[in-house]
Amino acid sequence: MNKIIGFIGCGNMGGAMMAGLIKAGISAPENIIVGDLNEKRLEETKKEFGVRVTTDNREVAKEADILILSIKPNIYKVVIDGLKDSVKEDVVVITIAAGKGIKETEELFGRDIKVIKVMPNTPALVGEGMAALAPNNKVTKEELQEAVSMFESFGQAEILDEKYMDAVTAVSGSSPAYVFMFIEAMADAAVLEGIPRDKAYKMAAQAVLGSAKMVLETGKHPGALKDMVCSPGGTTIEAVAALEERGFRSAVIEAMRVCADKSREMSK
C-alpha cells in the first residue's frame, strides 16, 4: 500500500497497529505519520518504528489518505475540531474511540466523509487481535478491504453492521479482561495445589491459548470439544458440574449483557 497512513494518538493500540502494518509489509515506515502532544512518546515511537512524527495534528491530516483516530473519547470532539479543516477531500477516517459512532464522527467533521468504525482489542499487542469494522455508505469496497487487511496484519478482522458494535464490545473488545480473570483464577487454584506461581500462570495461559486454537482450527462446536474432554465419571465432568452449579455460563452471559448496555449508554 502506497497510501499515507496518519495516526492521531500513539498509545498502546496505535503502536500495535504500526508494528503490524510495518511487519506485514502493508506500509513502509516513511508512509506513516503520527501526531501526538506527548513529545516523549513521539520520540519513543519514532525510534521504535522509524515513522514520521509531529505535535501538529493538522500536519497529519493534510498528508493522510487514511486517518486513524486512536484517541480517548473525552478529547474526541476537541481533536476533530482542530484538524477537520485540514483533511484531504477523499480521506478515509478510521475511528477506534470507544462510544464514538459513525454518525457522530460525520457530524463533527461537518461534511460528507468516509468513516469506518472499528472495535479492536488489546491482544493486537501480540499479533492476535480481533477487530470488527463497520463502514458508512461512502466507503468503497476497495477502501474497506484495505482497512480489513490493515487490521488482519495483527490478528483477525470481521465486517459487521454498526448496530452490532455494542455486542462486539462485549464479546471481543472487553473480553480479554474476563479471560485474564479466568487464567488468574485457574493459576490461583494450581498454586493452592502446590504448583509454583510462574508455572501455574504458564500452564493456565497455554491451556486457554490451545483451547481457543482448537475452536478456530477444527471448526467444531465448543460443546463438542468440551465433550471430548469429559470422560464418563471422570475428573473433567466433576469440574464442569461444579462450574454449572455455581452459574459459570450465566455469569459470563450477564457480564457481557451489562458490558453491551454500558457501551450503548456511552454511545448516546
Steps between C-alpha positions, in 0.01 A plus 500: 500500500647834393246711685601725786361372830458761771458421868356748746623360829779250557397299804513122535240429232652743253841346560364149449344607170822661377701191590258274311482720192878529470575135581244378244641732235167675456658839562855630500601701809547814291136477390378521860470833679401528866358795689499528879556775757722274711847572359669226701257241367550631147877463527461145632264419211739649244792304644308171515328508161689755289179689420461875462363687802359842581322686779276670241195288419423724202825390340386139527155587362644677197704197396289201601305297246386283791460683831483285813349663808663309786392739774301504824126575475526800732720693253330373183316823412793728585741300284265485201421871528871570476565304183173470307578793270836345405397150387513392137176498303508123448646397837381182671457556874540194722381556855578263786376733774260320737143624487558715192292389203479578132225761521671699773829490309333622182331783689823610668678521166203696368497358149470183297793287607599134479490341844579150624415427863729232643498313830845338551633333815824489696630160376595704192809579708619141444370462144182317601243778495135476405344800325150568369463762226184694412522739201261776402349499151768731359783248544573299184549122498865549418551743788323267742715209389812710555382571853427131562852411380645757738330345802574146384870589513479464879218249546158427353230732368131479416264742324178563693215749499554778753188393693697199628790705640369497858489121488848498343624704795375227733617196303845616389577859598467453877522122522879474540438627855264209569752254359782647710282456808434137402873435453578664833237294679628175349856593594393581857338158527816336364710687757259378768580148380874570537609599148747795491338830396700553178431149377133529596454813286679341206294182516167683539575747221619230261186296570284800402712572191490138385127468562426817302714372214304174495173693461641711215682223313276195539172677424333282762236632739653598837253264667629209294859584590398515867335159473827356362669585831218380727541126557208327676548519875832682453674803642397751232125441523529551878657841435241586233218407738648727767521788254141447390382479864658838568351668194816526290324546166230730632767716668683540168178578312394756760844663495480538124145636521597778740810571292288545185252716695783724619628529143152608384485754782839647401384534140206724588 
